[in-house]
Amino acid sequence: MKKGFISKSIKQTLVIFTLILTFVSIHSCKTEVKEEKETQSIEKKKIGVLLVNHGSRSETWRKALMDLEKNVQGKILADGQIQGTKTAHMEYTEPSIATRLKEFDAEGYTDIIIVPIFLTVSPHTFDDIPTIIGQKEDPQSKEMLKIEKIECYTPKAKTHITPNLDFTDILKKNITRRVKEISKDPANEGLVLIGYGDETYDKEWTELFNKVAEHVKQEVGISEHSYGWCGHIAHYNPEKTTEAVNAVLKKKQKAVVIPVLVAHDENFQIKIIGGGIEKIKNSKEKVIYTPDAILPDNNVEKWVIDITTEYLNKIKTPVADL
């Protein structure tokens, strides 16, 4: 009985062992097949990058954004994992987002990393761009796009939208550098930031400008600041710039005015902001102003390259099956 019992026990152990080996072998084969399929899938991908900006009728503005693409293109395409880059303007001029997406489709791209060259949140990034590319169905946005004759196009390629510039400290560094370049006597100067603004996200824009201003003041030694809008919230009103400058001049001898705009547009930097400054009494003595913009900026270029690499890795690393 004892012998038979031992023999039976050994048989049961062998059966269990065989089952375990079979399971491990099958699982291993499945894993190898899955990994092979994923590798094949990644190899078949053709990935492109689309830099999207607001758009402008100004040739100077458009050139700055095209230059941005030229400056980052070499590094983005260097290792061959991304096959192409393009730039699109959301409104006012071609090439539009729809035009570029059609080009990517015609060239057989499977994935497009969309990098919005926008400062912070707005209906453009939350509603308009996702609606244009078919990621979102926003009736209000669709109606506005129709009125403004902005074409919507859902590409065959999968689209991946990255965050805006404001989730980094790039803006703080950019404004600090530009203030240092023109500031002469920080103790007697006040800082004035003039941006585009947005009625829908006024709170977020205000918080961003105050945060940036506080950083700059600490770095430069300026103790007062104000801000104003040259578009959207101000509806292209030079008087908002005048008001912001005067607010600082009540406390300081001079005002350092910085346009917080992505690129140079004669309508904004010269006509609206410059026009608002001209209304200040003795503006030439009291206001320090250079009609420049955020671009060109090495940190912005590095950010475009880094965020593209981050999203490339997300595309290359599929989420594991649960």
C-alpha positions as CSV (number, residue, x, y, z in Angstrom):
1,M,0.0,0.0,0.0
2,K,2.8,2.4,0.9
3,K,4.6,1.6,-2.4
4,G,1.4,2.2,-4.4
5,F,0.7,5.4,-2.6
6,I,4.2,6.7,-3.3
7,S,3.9,5.7,-6.9
8,K,0.5,7.4,-7.3
9,S,1.9,10.6,-5.6
10,I,4.8,10.7,-8.0
11,K,2.5,10.2,-11.0
12,Q,0.3,13.1,-9.8
13,T,3.4,15.3,-9.3
14,L,4.6,14.5,-12.8
15,V,1.2,15.4,-14.3
16,I,1.2,18.7,-12.5
17,F,4.8,19.4,-13.5
18,T,3.9,18.6,-17.1
19,L,0.9,20.9,-17.0
20,I,3.0,23.7,-15.6
21,L,5.6,23.2,-18.3
22,T,2.9,23.2,-21.0
23,F,1.4,26.4,-19.6
24,V,4.8,28.2,-19.4
25,S,5.6,27.1,-22.9
26,I,2.2,28.3,-24.3
27,H,2.5,31.6,-22.4
28,S,6.0,32.1,-23.6
29,C,5.0,31.4,-27.2
30,K,2.1,33.9,-26.9
31,T,4.4,36.5,-25.4
32,E,6.9,36.0,-28.3
33,V,4.1,36.3,-30.9
34,K,2.7,39.4,-29.2
35,E,6.2,41.0,-29.0
36,E,6.8,40.1,-32.6
37,K,3.5,41.6,-33.7
38,E,4.1,44.8,-31.7
39,T,7.6,45.1,-33.2
40,Q,6.2,44.6,-36.7
41,S,3.4,47.1,-35.9
42,I,6.0,49.7,-34.7
43,E,8.2,49.1,-37.8
44,K,5.2,49.7,-40.0
45,K,4.4,53.1,-38.4
46,K,5.3,56.3,-40.3
47,I,5.4,59.2,-37.8
48,G,5.2,62.9,-38.6
49,V,5.2,66.1,-36.6
50,L,2.9,69.0,-37.2
51,L,3.7,72.3,-35.5
52,V,0.4,74.3,-35.2
53,N,0.3,78.0,-34.5
54,H,-2.5,80.6,-34.3
55,G,-1.8,82.1,-37.7
56,S,-1.5,85.7,-38.8
57,R,-1.8,87.9,-41.9
58,S,1.7,89.1,-41.0
59,E,4.5,87.6,-43.2
60,T,6.9,88.4,-40.3
61,W,4.8,86.3,-37.9
62,R,4.6,83.4,-40.4
63,K,8.3,83.4,-41.1
64,A,9.1,83.2,-37.4
65,L,7.0,80.0,-37.1
66,M,8.5,78.5,-40.3
67,D,12.0,79.3,-39.0
68,L,11.1,77.4,-35.8
69,E,10.3,74.3,-37.8
70,K,13.6,74.7,-39.8
71,N,15.6,75.0,-36.5
72,V,14.2,71.9,-34.9
73,Q,13.8,69.7,-38.0
74,G,17.3,68.3,-38.1
75,K,17.3,67.0,-34.6
76,I,13.7,65.7,-34.8
77,L,14.5,63.7,-38.0
78,A,18.1,62.7,-37.0
79,D,17.6,59.1,-36.0
80,G,15.0,58.3,-38.6
81,Q,12.2,57.4,-36.2
82,I,10.2,60.5,-37.3
83,Q,10.0,60.8,-41.1
84,G,8.7,64.3,-41.6
85,T,7.8,67.7,-40.1
86,K,5.4,70.4,-41.2
87,T,4.0,73.7,-40.0
88,A,0.3,74.7,-40.1
89,H,-1.6,78.0,-39.3
90,M,-4.9,77.6,-37.6
91,E,-6.5,80.6,-39.3
92,Y,-6.0,83.6,-41.7
93,T,-3.6,81.9,-44.1
94,E,-2.3,78.7,-45.7
95,P,-1.0,76.1,-45.2
96,S,-3.9,75.3,-42.9
97,I,-4.2,72.4,-40.5
98,A,-6.5,70.6,-42.9
99,T,-4.1,71.1,-45.8
100,R,-1.2,69.7,-43.9
101,L,-3.2,66.7,-42.6
102,K,-4.2,65.9,-46.2
103,E,-0.5,66.0,-47.2
104,F,0.4,63.6,-44.4
105,D,-2.4,61.2,-45.5
106,A,-1.2,61.4,-49.1
107,E,2.3,60.5,-48.0
108,G,1.1,57.5,-46.0
109,Y,1.7,58.6,-42.4
110,T,0.2,56.5,-39.7
111,D,0.7,58.8,-36.7
112,I,1.0,62.6,-36.4
113,I,2.3,64.4,-33.3
114,I,0.6,67.8,-33.1
115,V,2.6,70.4,-31.2
116,P,0.5,73.6,-30.5
117,I,2.8,76.6,-30.3
118,F,0.4,78.4,-28.0
119,L,1.2,80.0,-24.6
120,T,-1.6,78.6,-22.5
121,V,-5.2,77.3,-22.4
122,S,-7.8,78.7,-24.8
123,P,-10.7,77.6,-26.9
124,H,-8.2,77.1,-29.7
125,T,-6.3,74.4,-27.9
126,F,-9.3,72.8,-26.0
127,D,-12.0,73.0,-28.6
128,D,-10.9,74.4,-32.1
129,I,-7.9,72.2,-32.9
130,P,-9.4,69.0,-31.6
131,T,-12.6,69.8,-33.7
132,I,-10.6,70.6,-36.8
133,I,-8.8,67.3,-36.7
134,G,-11.8,65.2,-35.8
135,Q,-10.9,64.4,-32.2
136,K,-13.8,66.3,-30.8
137,E,-17.4,67.2,-31.8
138,D,-18.0,70.6,-30.4
139,P,-21.1,72.3,-32.0
140,Q,-20.1,75.8,-30.9
141,S,-16.6,75.4,-32.1
142,K,-17.8,73.9,-35.4
143,E,-20.1,76.8,-36.0
144,M,-17.4,79.3,-35.3
145,L,-14.9,77.5,-37.6
146,K,-17.6,77.5,-40.3
147,I,-18.1,81.2,-40.0
148,E,-14.4,81.8,-40.1
149,K,-14.1,79.5,-43.1
150,I,-11.7,77.1,-41.3
151,E,-11.8,73.7,-42.8
152,C,-12.1,70.6,-40.7
153,Y,-10.5,67.3,-41.7
154,T,-10.2,64.0,-40.0
155,P,-7.0,62.3,-41.1
156,K,-6.5,58.6,-41.7
157,A,-3.5,58.9,-39.5
158,K,-3.8,58.8,-35.7
159,T,-3.3,62.2,-34.1
160,H,-1.6,62.9,-30.8
161,I,-1.8,66.5,-29.3
162,T,0.9,67.6,-26.9
163,P,0.5,70.2,-24.1
164,N,1.0,74.0,-24.6
165,L,4.2,75.9,-23.7
166,D,2.9,77.1,-20.3
167,F,3.4,73.7,-18.5
168,T,7.2,74.5,-18.5
169,D,9.2,77.4,-17.1
170,I,10.1,78.6,-20.6
171,L,8.0,81.7,-20.5
172,K,9.6,82.8,-17.2
173,K,13.1,82.4,-18.7
174,N,12.1,84.1,-21.9
175,I,10.6,87.2,-20.3
176,T,13.4,87.5,-17.7
177,R,16.0,87.5,-20.5
178,R,14.2,90.1,-22.5
179,V,13.7,92.4,-19.5
180,K,17.4,92.2,-18.6
181,E,18.3,93.2,-22.2
182,I,16.5,96.5,-22.0
183,S,16.2,97.3,-18.3
184,K,18.6,100.1,-17.1
185,D,17.5,100.9,-13.6
186,P,15.3,98.2,-12.0
187,A,14.8,100.0,-8.7
188,N,13.0,102.8,-10.5
189,E,11.2,100.7,-13.2
190,G,7.9,98.8,-13.3
191,L,7.2,95.8,-15.5
192,V,4.3,95.8,-17.9
193,L,3.3,92.5,-19.7
194,I,1.0,92.8,-22.7
195,G,-0.5,89.7,-24.1
196,Y,-3.3,88.4,-26.3
197,G,-5.5,87.1,-23.6
198,D,-8.8,85.1,-23.8
199,E,-12.2,86.0,-22.3
200,T,-13.1,82.3,-21.7
201,Y,-9.9,81.6,-19.7
202,D,-9.3,85.0,-18.2
203,K,-8.5,83.5,-14.8
204,E,-5.9,81.2,-16.2
205,W,-4.2,83.9,-18.3
206,T,-4.2,86.3,-15.4
207,E,-2.6,83.7,-13.1
208,L,0.0,82.9,-15.8
209,F,1.0,86.6,-16.2
210,N,1.1,87.2,-12.5
211,K,3.3,84.1,-11.9
212,V,5.7,85.1,-14.7
213,A,5.8,88.7,-13.5
214,E,6.6,87.7,-9.9
215,H,9.5,85.5,-11.2
216,V,10.9,88.3,-13.3
217,K,10.7,90.8,-10.5
218,Q,12.6,88.5,-8.2
219,E,15.3,87.8,-10.9
220,V,15.7,91.4,-12.1
221,G,15.0,93.5,-9.0
222,I,11.8,95.2,-10.2
223,S,9.2,95.7,-7.5
224,E,6.0,96.6,-9.4
225,H,4.1,95.1,-12.3
226,S,0.9,95.3,-14.3
227,Y,-0.5,93.6,-17.4
228,G,-2.8,94.3,-20.2
229,W,-4.3,92.8,-23.4
230,C,-3.8,93.8,-27.0
231,G,-6.3,91.4,-28.4
232,H,-9.3,89.1,-27.7
233,I,-10.1,90.5,-24.2
234,A,-9.2,94.0,-25.3
235,H,-10.7,93.5,-28.8
236,Y,-7.6,95.1,-30.4
237,N,-7.7,98.2,-28.2
238,P,-4.5,100.3,-27.7
239,E,-6.0,101.9,-24.7
240,K,-5.6,98.7,-22.6
241,T,-1.8,99.1,-23.1
242,T,-2.0,102.7,-22.1
243,E,-3.9,101.8,-18.9
244,A,-1.5,99.1,-17.9
245,V,1.5,101.4,-18.5
246,N,-0.1,104.2,-16.5
247,A,-0.8,101.9,-13.6
248,V,2.9,101.2,-13.2
249,L,3.9,104.9,-13.8
250,K,1.9,105.9,-10.8
251,K,4.4,104.1,-8.6
252,K,7.6,104.1,-10.7
253,Q,9.5,106.5,-12.9
254,K,9.7,104.3,-15.9
255,A,7.8,101.3,-17.4
256,V,9.5,98.3,-19.1
257,V,6.9,97.0,-21.6
258,I,7.2,93.4,-22.9
259,P,5.0,91.9,-25.6
260,V,4.0,88.3,-24.4
261,L,3.3,87.2,-28.0
262,V,4.6,84.2,-29.8
263,A,5.9,86.1,-32.8
264,H,6.1,89.6,-34.2
265,D,3.0,90.9,-35.9
266,E,3.1,94.6,-37.0
267,N,-0.6,95.0,-36.1
268,F,0.0,94.0,-32.5
269,Q,3.6,95.1,-31.6
270,I,3.6,98.3,-33.6
271,K,0.0,99.5,-34.1
272,I,-1.8,98.3,-30.9
273,I,1.0,98.1,-28.3
274,G,3.1,100.9,-29.9
275,G,0.0,103.0,-30.4
276,G,-1.0,102.6,-26.7
277,I,2.5,103.6,-25.6
278,E,2.4,106.7,-27.8
279,K,-0.6,108.0,-25.8
280,I,1.5,108.1,-22.6
281,K,2.7,111.7,-21.8
282,N,6.5,111.9,-22.4
283,S,6.5,108.2,-23.5
284,K,10.0,108.4,-25.0
285,E,11.4,109.3,-21.6
286,K,9.1,107.1,-19.4
287,V,8.6,103.9,-21.5
288,I,11.2,101.3,-22.4
289,Y,9.9,99.2,-25.2
290,T,11.3,96.9,-27.9
291,P,8.6,95.5,-30.3
292,D,10.0,91.9,-30.1
293,A,8.4,88.5,-29.3
294,I,8.9,85.2,-27.6
295,L,10.5,83.8,-30.8
296,P,13.2,83.2,-31.6
297,D,14.2,81.3,-28.4
298,N,16.5,78.3,-28.0
299,N,14.5,77.1,-25.0
300,V,11.3,76.9,-27.2
301,E,13.2,75.0,-29.8
302,K,14.5,72.5,-27.2
303,W,11.0,72.1,-25.8
304,V,9.6,71.3,-29.3
305,I,12.3,68.6,-29.7
306,D,11.8,67.2,-26.1
307,I,8.0,67.1,-26.3
308,T,8.2,65.4,-29.7
309,T,10.5,62.8,-28.3
310,E,8.2,62.2,-25.3
311,Y,5.2,61.6,-27.6
312,L,7.3,59.5,-30.0
313,N,8.1,57.1,-27.1
314,K,4.4,56.9,-26.2
315,I,3.6,55.9,-29.7
316,K,6.4,53.3,-29.7
317,T,5.4,51.8,-26.4
318,P,1.8,50.4,-26.7
319,V,-0.2,50.1,-23.5
320,A,0.0,46.4,-22.4
321,D,-3.2,44.4,-22.7
322,L,-4.9,43.8,-19.3
